[in-house]
């Protein structure tokens, strides 16, 4: 004679795990990218805000204006726009990839004791279990999944 316990069905839970180093790297990349874009925008808008054709003048200003660094190194502002956008979007990608959803098993299965042949329902996560009927520590056989 087999005794069935009521089904202990629990809904599947989803857990979001963030890798701390990836999360920190993603935030730093996003902030550096936004900082570069803000500096370029602040420098460019002061020169093109009085123009009638703001977008075309901004585009030409970004290509013509240069920042001069020590040792005579010059870079156009457009390179900082490209670099800032690359930092920002790579930061978003790192943030997205540093998160992972895990699904905790909530399914129950019908187990059978190899000694007393009684059945009970339990979560599949256990390889060895104590039979609730004969109190033996056994490796139960899976009868069917619910």
Secondary structure per residue as TSV (DSSP state, phi and psi in degrees):
chain	resnum	aa	ss	phi	psi
A	1	X	-	360.0	131.0
A	2	X	-	-107.7	142.9
A	3	X	-	-112.5	127.1
A	4	X	-	-104.4	134.5
A	5	X	-	-90.7	155.2
A	6	X	-	-61.3	148.6
A	7	X	-	-63.4	131.8
A	8	X	-	-100.6	49.1
A	9	X	-	-70.6	122.9
A	10	X	-	-119.3	145.7
A	11	X	-	-66.3	151.7
A	12	X	-	-67.9	128.1
A	13	X	E	-99.0	140.3
A	14	X	E	-111.2	134.5
A	15	X	E	-121.9	133.2
A	16	X	E	-96.2	122.2
A	17	X	E	-112.8	133.2
A	18	X	E	-113.1	131.7
A	19	X	-	-79.5	121.2
A	20	X	H	-61.8	-42.0
A	21	X	H	-68.0	-39.9
A	22	X	H	-67.0	-37.9
A	23	X	H	-66.0	-43.0
A	24	X	H	-66.0	-43.8
A	25	X	H	-62.0	-42.7
A	26	X	H	-62.5	-42.5
A	27	X	H	-65.0	-41.1
A	28	X	H	-64.2	-44.3
A	29	X	H	-62.3	-42.4
A	30	X	H	-62.9	-43.9
A	31	X	H	-66.6	-40.1
A	32	X	H	-64.3	-43.1
A	33	X	H	-61.7	-44.9
A	34	X	H	-66.0	-36.3
A	35	X	H	-64.0	-45.4
A	36	X	H	-62.2	-43.6
A	37	X	H	-66.2	-36.6
A	38	X	H	-68.8	-39.4
A	39	X	H	-64.6	-44.5
A	40	X	H	-64.9	-43.1
A	41	X	H	-64.6	-40.6
A	42	X	H	-64.3	-41.8
A	43	X	H	-69.8	-38.8
A	44	X	H	-78.4	-38.1
A	45	X	H	-68.1	-28.3
A	46	X	H	-67.6	-25.5
A	47	X	H	-93.2	-27.0
A	48	X	H	-107.5	-1.1
A	49	X	T	-68.4	-22.3
A	50	X	T	-88.2	-3.4
A	51	X	-	-81.2	156.6
A	52	X	S	-81.0	-38.0
A	53	X	S	-104.0	82.0
A	54	X	H	-63.9	-46.4
A	55	X	H	-67.4	-44.1
A	56	X	H	-69.7	-36.4
A	57	X	H	-70.0	-35.1
A	58	X	H	-64.7	-43.0
A	59	X	H	-62.1	-45.6
A	60	X	H	-70.0	-34.1
A	61	X	H	-66.6	-40.1
A	62	X	H	-62.9	-33.5
A	63	X	H	-80.9	-29.6
A	64	X	H	-93.7	-35.0
A	65	X	-	-71.7	141.7
A	66	X	E	-130.8	147.5
A	67	X	E	-103.3	130.6
A	68	X	E	-104.4	126.0
A	69	X	E	-105.7	169.9
A	70	X	G	-56.5	157.3
A	71	X	G	67.1	21.9
A	72	X	G	73.2	20.8
A	73	X	E	-83.5	127.1
A	74	X	E	-121.8	138.1
A	75	X	E	-132.5	139.1
A	76	X	E	-73.2	155.8
A	77	X	H	-66.5	-27.0
A	78	X	H	-62.7	-31.1
A	79	X	H	-66.8	-33.9
A	80	X	H	-72.9	-32.2
A	81	X	H	-65.0	-45.4
A	82	X	H	-64.3	-44.4
A	83	X	H	-63.8	-42.9
A	84	X	H	-63.8	-41.5
A	85	X	H	-65.9	-39.0
A	86	X	H	-64.4	-43.6
A	87	X	H	-61.5	-45.8
A	88	X	H	-63.0	-49.4
A	89	X	H	-72.6	-32.0
A	90	X	H	-69.7	-33.3
A	91	X	H	-64.1	-40.7
A	92	X	H	-64.5	-40.6
A	93	X	H	-64.6	-41.6
A	94	X	H	-65.7	-39.6
A	95	X	H	-62.1	-42.8
A	96	X	H	-67.5	-37.7
A	97	X	H	-80.7	-15.1
A	98	X	T	-87.1	1.7
A	99	X	E	-110.2	140.8
A	100	X	E	-143.0	134.4
A	101	X	E	-90.3	130.7
A	102	X	E	-113.3	140.0
A	103	X	E	-107.6	119.2
A	104	X	E	-81.2	138.0
A	105	X	-	-66.8	126.8
A	106	X	-	-118.6	3.0
A	107	X	-	-79.2	151.2
A	108	X	E	-116.7	151.5
A	109	X	E	-127.5	159.9
A	110	X	E	-92.6	118.2
A	111	X	E	-107.4	151.1
A	112	X	E	-125.6	134.1
A	113	X	-	-78.1	130.1
A	114	X	T	-71.5	-14.4
A	115	X	T	-93.9	-56.0
A	116	X	T	-96.4	-7.9
A	117	X	-	64.4	17.2
A	118	X	-	-83.5	160.0
A	119	X	E	-114.2	151.1
A	120	X	E	-155.5	160.7
A	121	X	E	-102.0	139.5
A	122	X	E	-155.8	169.1
A	123	X	E	-74.6	151.4
A	124	X	T	-74.4	-11.4
A	125	X	T	-64.3	-8.9
A	126	X	-	-104.0	130.4
A	127	X	S	-87.1	-37.2
A	128	X	S	-120.7	143.8
A	129	X	E	-150.8	164.1
A	130	X	E	-95.2	125.6
A	131	X	-	-66.4	126.9
A	132	X	T	-71.9	-10.5
A	133	X	T	-96.4	-51.4
A	134	X	T	-103.1	-2.8
A	135	X	-	60.8	26.9
A	136	X	-	-89.7	145.0
A	137	X	E	-88.3	106.5
A	138	X	E	-128.5	168.1
A	139	X	-	-102.8	99.2
A	140	X	-	-70.6	154.4
A	141	X	E	-95.1	139.1
A	142	X	E	-83.7	123.5
A	143	X	E	-86.4	-55.6
A	144	X	E	-158.0	157.7
A	145	X	E	-94.3	147.4
A	146	X	-	-89.5	360.0
